[in-house]
Amino acid sequence: MSSCTDIVVDHERGVVICAETGEVIEENNIVIGPEWRAFNADEWQRRAHSGAISQTVHDVGLTTDIGIRDISTTLISHREYMKMIKLRQLNRKMRVNKQDRKLVEALSKLNHICAIINVPEQVKETAAIILKKIFFMLQPRKDDLLPIALISVVLSARKHGIPLRVKQIINEFGVTEDKYWKLLSEIHMKVDISEFKSYNDPRSFLSSIITNLKVSQKVHILSSKIIDVLKKNGLAEGKDPAGIAAAVVYIATTVLDEKKTQKDVAKAANVTEVTVRNRYRDIVDKITITVYI
């Protein structure tokens, strides 16, 4: 071994070889490579693939699955084949313990919600983190699982700057407003989710409203400038951002002579006419808009 200057370590076979003479210097070492072999790139890609780490499952994706080959392509007996099936079923039952069953159900509801409203993957991952944090502190009842999943998705969407209307989403999934806001209040009191708190900018709702109304980009630009003024003076806080955006668009269409009725704007923003009317009065009472002709 001392005379060999070119040593090759074969991790797959657990041997140390002298490249000059081909002599096996050490053998029966611990093999730190995979338990399978691949002879081409396609086999490597297929066999080396493993499940991605994801917060949307209760065990973060770190699980073991017992695979079963077709009995016609292997030399195993029927008894061994049935043993593999039973081991696989037992493994799946043991994967989720009694304490995690409600969490698994809640995560399933969360994934279902995200699939229906079609949010980005990062929103779903953050929502799963929020949901797990809520579960750790509250241990909620079974009938609270859907509202908690909705709350987690809404908080996550706001954190990532994606506009979601609470009223629209809870109506879509059959959750009452009283249930939603009562549970959200309890979460804020008992769970520290300050890192996920965020406020939707009213400007994030402008694009959809402008598109639905089919007005010019001048309305978009003026609306954005009015919202800037409102934010600088603290007049946009504590109000529904979608309602503010709708009222600002209504003002901009009036100023630019692309008039739309409050009913049209309310429908485009998916808010009520009363909301548009109230936010409009608040804005025109507190700021002055000068039009130069």
PyMOL commands that set and color helices and strands:
alter all, ss='L'
color gray80, all
select helices_A, chain A and resi 41-48+71-73+78-95+98-117+121-138+142-159+166-172+177-190+194-196+202-213+217-232+241-255+262-269+273-286
alter helices_A, ss='H'
color red, helices_A
select strands_A, chain A and resi 7-10+15-18+24-26
alter strands_A, ss='S'
color yellow, strands_A
deselect
rebuild
show_as cartoon
